[in-house]
Amino acid sequence: HSSGECTPRRVGPNDTMSSSGYLAENSPLLKTKCYRSSSRGIYRDLLTDSCDIGLVIGRFNADTSSLNELVVDELRVALVLPLNHPLASKEIIELEDLDGLDLLVSEDSLEKTDVIVQWIVTKGFEPVLHPVRNTSSAVLQAELGLGVLLHFSGTILTGNSNLVIRPIEALEKWPVMMYWSKDNERQVVSALTASLHTA
């Protein structure tokens, strides 16, 4: 999935993450203009020196021998289900449970969702996505039994007595990765060190 470039290059998150904004504001030694791209686009830009740092949800499915990598965060992925849903009685949702499942997806989480769903499809299972305008609407539709909500850590309320949250097997800890070229290691490390000192 690519949502297009919004400002010119250098730090390439494939999702709107606070860490990318922090780098943009606090790394004087890097040309830190944030843009969005697919993971494949960020990988290409890192290899061609069009991007100093890439922030990626999940790991590159490609040769990373010329890149350094660091896990900077973890997304916890779960399903939010109404109490009467057949899957609500399970302690852990298995990947095969997602095949053909109607997933409500808040539009502000579409980029994260796309990465996760693409990975699920590679495992042979294909949920049906139903974009919803915002998280509140998605929660309401889940309560009404119109689908289940794909949940990311810290994104929705957890105290609704009509809903339950169940972790998804193999997706409980989904890494957010930082990549940078080994050729630019000194420059990147110096910039990140300077950022930490100014935090």
C-alpha contacts under 8 A as a table, 3 or more apart, distances in Angstrom:
res1	aa1	res2	aa2	distance
1	H	37	S	7.56
1	H	38	S	5.39
1	H	111	E	7.19
1	H	114	D	6.71
1	H	115	V	7.75
2	S	36	R	7.05
2	S	37	S	4.97
2	S	38	S	4.80
3	S	36	R	6.30
3	S	37	S	6.34
3	S	38	S	7.84
4	G	35	Y	7.79
4	G	36	R	6.08
4	G	37	S	6.11
5	E	8	P	6.93
5	E	9	R	7.89
5	E	35	Y	5.20
5	E	36	R	5.52
5	E	37	S	6.69
6	C	34	C	7.73
6	C	35	Y	5.46
6	C	36	R	6.92
7	T	33	K	6.33
7	T	34	C	6.32
7	T	35	Y	5.58
8	P	33	K	5.84
8	P	34	C	7.07
8	P	35	Y	6.59
9	R	12	G	6.78
9	R	32	T	7.39
9	R	33	K	5.40
9	R	34	C	6.14
9	R	35	Y	5.91
9	R	50	S	7.13
9	R	51	C	6.35
10	R	30	L	7.74
10	R	31	K	5.82
10	R	32	T	5.37
10	R	33	K	5.61
10	R	34	C	6.74
10	R	35	Y	7.93
10	R	50	S	6.42
10	R	51	C	4.14
10	R	52	D	5.41
10	R	53	I	6.80
11	V	20	S	7.09
11	V	23	L	7.97
11	V	24	A	7.54
11	V	31	K	7.68
11	V	32	T	5.34
11	V	33	K	5.90
11	V	34	C	5.15
11	V	35	Y	6.92
11	V	51	C	5.92
11	V	52	D	6.06
11	V	53	I	5.02
11	V	54	G	5.85
11	V	55	L	7.59
12	G	20	S	7.84
12	G	34	C	5.89
12	G	35	Y	5.52
12	G	36	R	6.17
12	G	37	S	6.95
12	G	42	I	6.13
12	G	51	C	6.68
12	G	53	I	6.30
12	G	54	G	4.58
12	G	55	L	5.90
13	P	16	T	6.71
13	P	17	M	7.24
13	P	20	S	6.44
13	P	34	C	7.06
13	P	35	Y	6.60
13	P	36	R	5.75
13	P	37	S	7.11
13	P	42	I	7.85
13	P	54	G	5.72
13	P	55	L	4.25
13	P	56	V	5.80
14	N	35	Y	7.94
14	N	36	R	5.15
14	N	37	S	5.29
14	N	38	S	5.83
14	N	39	S	6.25
14	N	42	I	7.71
14	N	55	L	6.44
14	N	56	V	5.46
14	N	57	I	6.88
14	N	111	E	7.38
15	D	36	R	6.62
15	D	55	L	7.88
15	D	56	V	7.30
15	D	57	I	7.31
15	D	111	E	6.00
15	D	112	K	6.53
16	T	20	S	7.32
16	T	36	R	7.82
17	M	20	S	5.61
17	M	21	G	7.02
18	S	21	G	5.22
18	S	22	Y	6.17
19	S	22	Y	4.98
19	S	23	L	6.18
20	S	23	L	5.16
20	S	24	A	6.21
20	S	34	C	6.84
20	S	55	L	7.30
21	G	24	A	5.02
21	G	25	E	6.32
21	G	34	C	7.37
22	Y	25	E	5.28
22	Y	26	N	5.98
23	L	26	N	5.21
23	L	27	S	5.41
23	L	32	T	6.83
23	L	192	L	7.89
23	L	195	S	7.30
24	A	27	S	6.14
24	A	31	K	7.98
24	A	32	T	4.64
24	A	33	K	6.14
24	A	34	C	6.78
25	E	28	P	7.86
25	E	32	T	7.75
26	N	194	A	7.91
26	N	195	S	5.02
26	N	198	T	7.03
26	N	199	A	7.48
27	S	30	L	5.63
27	S	31	K	7.95
27	S	32	T	7.03
27	S	191	A	5.45
27	S	192	L	6.45
27	S	194	A	6.76
27	S	195	S	5.17
28	P	31	K	7.41
28	P	191	A	6.81
28	P	194	A	7.83
28	P	195	S	7.73
29	L	187	Q	7.48
29	L	190	S	7.67
29	L	191	A	5.15
30	L	52	D	7.48
30	L	187	Q	7.90
30	L	188	V	7.36
30	L	191	A	6.36
37	S	40	R	7.94
37	S	41	G	5.78
37	S	42	I	6.32
38	S	41	G	5.03
38	S	42	I	6.34
39	S	42	I	5.14
39	S	43	Y	6.14
39	S	56	V	6.41
39	S	60	F	6.99
40	R	43	Y	5.09
40	R	44	R	6.24
40	R	60	F	7.78
41	G	44	R	5.12
41	G	45	D	6.17
42	I	45	D	5.03
42	I	46	L	6.12
42	I	51	C	7.42
42	I	54	G	6.13
43	Y	46	L	5.26
43	Y	47	L	6.39
43	Y	54	G	7.66
43	Y	60	F	7.41
44	R	47	L	5.24
44	R	48	T	6.25
45	D	48	T	5.12
45	D	49	D	5.92
45	D	50	S	4.70
45	D	51	C	5.21
46	L	49	D	5.14
46	L	50	S	6.04
46	L	51	C	4.99
46	L	52	D	6.42
46	L	53	I	7.18
46	L	54	G	7.15
46	L	180	W	6.66
46	L	181	S	6.31
47	L	50	S	7.69
47	L	66	S	7.90
47	L	181	S	7.02
48	T	51	C	7.72
49	D	52	D	6.65
49	D	181	S	7.81
51	C	54	G	7.01
52	D	180	W	5.96
52	D	181	S	7.13
52	D	184	N	7.33
52	D	188	V	7.16
53	I	178	M	6.78
53	I	179	Y	5.71
53	I	180	W	4.81
53	I	181	S	7.80
53	I	188	V	7.70
54	G	177	M	7.88
54	G	178	M	5.59
54	G	179	Y	5.03
54	G	180	W	6.39
55	L	176	V	6.94
55	L	177	M	5.63
55	L	178	M	4.64
55	L	179	Y	6.52
56	V	59	R	6.97
56	V	60	F	7.96
56	V	176	V	5.67
56	V	177	M	5.09
56	V	178	M	6.43
56	V	179	Y	7.85
57	I	112	K	7.11
57	I	115	V	7.03
57	I	174	W	7.53
57	I	175	P	6.24
57	I	176	V	4.51
57	I	177	M	6.19
58	G	115	V	7.60
58	G	174	W	6.26
58	G	175	P	5.19
58	G	176	V	5.71
58	G	177	M	6.46
59	R	175	P	7.32
59	R	176	V	7.82
59	R	177	M	6.55
60	F	63	D	7.81
60	F	64	T	7.46
63	D	66	S	7.85
64	T	67	L	5.17
64	T	68	N	7.62
65	S	68	N	7.81
66	S	181	S	6.18
66	S	182	K	5.86
66	S	183	D	7.96
67	L	179	Y	6.32
67	L	180	W	5.50
67	L	181	S	4.45
67	L	182	K	5.24
68	N	179	Y	5.59
68	N	180	W	5.39
68	N	181	S	6.09
68	N	182	K	5.89
68	N	185	E	7.96
69	E	177	M	6.67
69	E	178	M	5.57
69	E	179	Y	4.55
69	E	180	W	6.72
70	L	177	M	5.68
70	L	178	M	5.13
70	L	179	Y	6.62
71	V	74	E	7.66
71	V	175	P	6.22
71	V	176	V	5.88
71	V	177	M	4.66
71	V	178	M	6.29
72	V	175	P	7.62
72	V	176	V	5.82
72	V	177	M	5.81
72	V	178	M	6.44
73	D	175	P	6.04
73	D	176	V	4.99
73	D	177	M	7.23
74	E	173	K	5.67
74	E	174	W	5.30
74	E	175	P	4.48
74	E	176	V	5.55
75	L	152	F	6.26
75	L	153	S	5.93
75	L	172	E	7.46
75	L	173	K	5.65
75	L	174	W	4.84
75	L	175	P	6.22
75	L	176	V	7.10
76	R	151	H	8.00
76	R	152	F	5.63
76	R	153	S	5.08
76	R	167	P	7.92
76	R	171	L	6.68
76	R	172	E	4.71
76	R	173	K	4.91
76	R	174	W	6.11
77	V	150	L	7.13
77	V	151	H	5.62
77	V	152	F	4.88
77	V	153	S	6.61
77	V	167	P	6.41
77	V	168	I	6.36
77	V	171	L	5.54
77	V	172	E	5.36
77	V	173	K	7.11
77	V	174	W	7.29
78	A	150	L	6.06
78	A	151	H	5.03
78	A	152	F	6.61
78	A	165	I	6.47
78	A	166	R	5.45
78	A	167	P	4.16
78	A	168	I	5.11
78	A	171	L	7.55
78	A	172	E	7.06
79	L	93	I	7.82
79	L	148	V	6.51
79	L	149	L	5.58
79	L	150	L	4.90
79	L	151	H	5.56
79	L	165	I	5.61
79	L	166	R	5.31
79	L	167	P	6.37
79	L	168	I	6.93
80	V	142	A	7.44
80	V	148	V	5.74
80	V	149	L	4.91
80	V	150	L	6.43
80	V	151	H	6.37
80	V	163	L	6.43
80	V	164	V	5.64
80	V	165	I	4.54
80	V	166	R	6.57
81	L	85	H	6.34
81	L	87	L	7.62
81	L	88	A	6.18
81	L	142	A	6.31
81	L	143	E	7.55
81	L	147	G	7.82
81	L	148	V	5.14
81	L	149	L	6.72
81	L	163	L	5.40
81	L	164	V	5.36
81	L	165	I	6.39
81	L	166	R	7.82
82	P	85	H	5.48
82	P	88	A	7.04
82	P	142	A	6.13
82	P	143	E	5.40
82	P	144	L	7.70
82	P	145	G	6.41
82	P	148	V	7.53
82	P	162	N	5.93
82	P	163	L	4.47
82	P	164	V	6.31
83	L	88	A	5.86
83	L	162	N	5.92
83	L	163	L	5.49
83	L	164	V	6.27
84	N	88	A	6.79
85	H	88	A	5.29
85	H	89	S	7.90
85	H	145	G	7.61
86	P	89	S	6.61
87	L	90	K	5.54
87	L	93	I	7.30
88	A	91	E	7.77
88	A	164	V	6.70
88	A	166	R	7.35
90	K	93	I	6.49
90	K	166	R	7.52
91	E	166	R	6.25
91	E	167	P	7.57
92	I	166	R	5.78
92	I	167	P	5.35
92	I	168	I	5.87
92	I	169	E	6.28
93	I	97	D	6.44
93	I	166	R	6.39
93	I	167	P	6.03
93	I	168	I	4.59
93	I	169	E	5.78
94	E	97	D	5.36
94	E	98	L	7.33
94	E	168	I	6.02
94	E	169	E	5.10
95	L	98	L	5.50
95	L	99	D	7.45
95	L	120	I	7.32
95	L	125	F	7.08
95	L	168	I	7.02
95	L	169	E	6.29
95	L	170	A	7.82
96	E	99	D	5.52
96	E	125	F	6.20
97	D	101	L	7.25
98	L	101	L	5.09
98	L	125	F	6.53
98	L	126	E	6.76
98	L	127	P	5.40
99	D	125	F	4.61
99	D	126	E	4.71
99	D	127	P	4.89
100	G	125	F	7.62
100	G	126	E	5.74
100	G	127	P	4.45
100	G	128	V	5.70
101	L	126	E	7.81
101	L	127	P	4.78
101	L	128	V	5.78
101	L	147	G	7.94
102	D	127	P	6.26
102	D	128	V	4.90
102	D	129	L	6.15
102	D	130	H	6.91
102	D	147	G	5.18
102	D	148	V	6.43
103	L	127	P	6.64
103	L	128	V	5.88
103	L	129	L	4.95
103	L	130	H	5.84
103	L	147	G	5.76
103	L	148	V	5.17
103	L	149	L	5.65
103	L	150	L	6.38
104	L	129	L	6.24
104	L	130	H	4.88
104	L	131	P	5.96
104	L	132	V	6.43
104	L	138	A	6.01
104	L	141	Q	7.98
104	L	142	A	7.57
104	L	147	G	5.84
104	L	148	V	5.61
104	L	149	L	4.68
104	L	150	L	6.50
105	V	109	S	6.81
105	V	110	L	6.72
105	V	113	T	7.36
105	V	129	L	6.71
105	V	130	H	5.94
105	V	131	P	4.75
105	V	132	V	5.68
105	V	135	T	7.90
105	V	138	A	6.84
105	V	149	L	6.24
105	V	150	L	6.21
106	S	109	S	5.42
106	S	110	L	6.62
106	S	131	P	5.87
106	S	132	V	4.88
106	S	133	R	5.88
106	S	134	N	4.86
106	S	135	T	5.14
106	S	138	A	6.25
107	E	110	L	5.17
107	E	131	P	5.93
107	E	132	V	5.85
107	E	133	R	5.46
107	E	134	N	5.94
107	E	135	T	7.96
108	D	111	E	7.80
108	D	133	R	7.95
108	D	134	N	6.71
108	D	135	T	7.94
109	S	112	K	5.52
109	S	113	T	6.04
110	L	113	T	4.94
110	L	114	D	5.94
110	L	131	P	7.82
111	E	114	D	5.17
111	E	115	V	6.58
112	K	115	V	5.41
112	K	116	I	6.41
113	T	116	I	5.13
113	T	117	V	5.93
113	T	150	L	7.78
114	D	117	V	5.20
114	D	118	Q	6.00
115	V	118	Q	5.30
115	V	119	W	6.46
116	I	119	W	5.25
116	I	120	I	6.36
117	V	120	I	4.90
117	V	121	V	6.13
117	V	126	E	7.61
117	V	127	P	7.58
118	Q	121	V	5.14
118	Q	122	T	6.45
119	W	122	T	5.20
119	W	123	K	6.78
120	I	123	K	5.24
120	I	124	G	6.91
120	I	125	F	5.87
120	I	126	E	6.83
121	V	124	G	5.14
121	V	125	F	4.92
121	V	126	E	5.20
122	T	125	F	7.35
132	V	135	T	7.48
132	V	137	S	6.59
132	V	138	A	5.84
133	R	137	S	6.65
133	R	138	A	7.64
134	N	137	S	5.50
134	N	138	A	6.38
135	T	138	A	4.94
135	T	139	V	6.13
135	T	156	I	6.99
136	S	139	V	5.18
136	S	140	L	6.27
137	S	140	L	5.08
137	S	141	Q	6.17
138	A	141	Q	5.14
138	A	142	A	6.14
138	A	149	L	6.60
139	V	142	A	5.06
139	V	143	E	6.24
139	V	149	L	7.01
140	L	143	E	5.06
140	L	144	L	6.34
141	Q	144	L	4.98
141	Q	145	G	6.34
141	Q	146	L	5.30
141	Q	147	G	6.70
142	A	145	G	5.09
142	A	146	L	5.60
142	A	147	G	5.27
142	A	148	V	5.26
142	A	149	L	6.41
142	A	163	L	7.90
143	E	146	L	7.59
143	E	162	N	6.55
143	E	163	L	6.67
145	G	148	V	7.51
151	H	155	T	6.96
151	H	156	I	7.19
152	F	155	T	5.64
152	F	156	I	7.72
153	S	156	I	7.78
157	L	160	N	7.00
158	T	164	V	7.96
158	T	165	I	7.55
160	N	163	L	5.63
160	N	164	V	7.81
161	S	164	V	7.54
167	P	171	L	7.53
167	P	172	E	6.05
168	I	171	L	5.35
168	I	172	E	5.99
169	E	172	E	6.47
170	A	173	K	7.46
171	L	174	W	5.70
180	W	184	N	7.14
180	W	185	E	7.12
180	W	188	V	7.52
181	S	184	N	5.34
181	S	185	E	6.37
182	K	185	E	4.95
184	N	187	Q	5.48
184	N	188	V	6.11
185	E	188	V	5.25
185	E	189	V	5.94
186	R	189	V	5.31
186	R	190	S	6.02
187	Q	190	S	5.24
187	Q	191	A	6.18
188	V	191	A	5.10
188	V	192	L	6.14
189	V	192	L	5.12
189	V	193	T	6.00
190	S	193	T	5.11
190	S	194	A	6.14
191	A	194	A	5.08
191	A	195	S	6.18
192	L	195	S	4.91
192	L	196	L	6.30
193	T	196	L	5.19
193	T	197	H	6.36
194	A	197	H	5.13
194	A	198	T	6.37
195	S	198	T	5.22
195	S	199	A	6.17
196	L	199	A	5.12
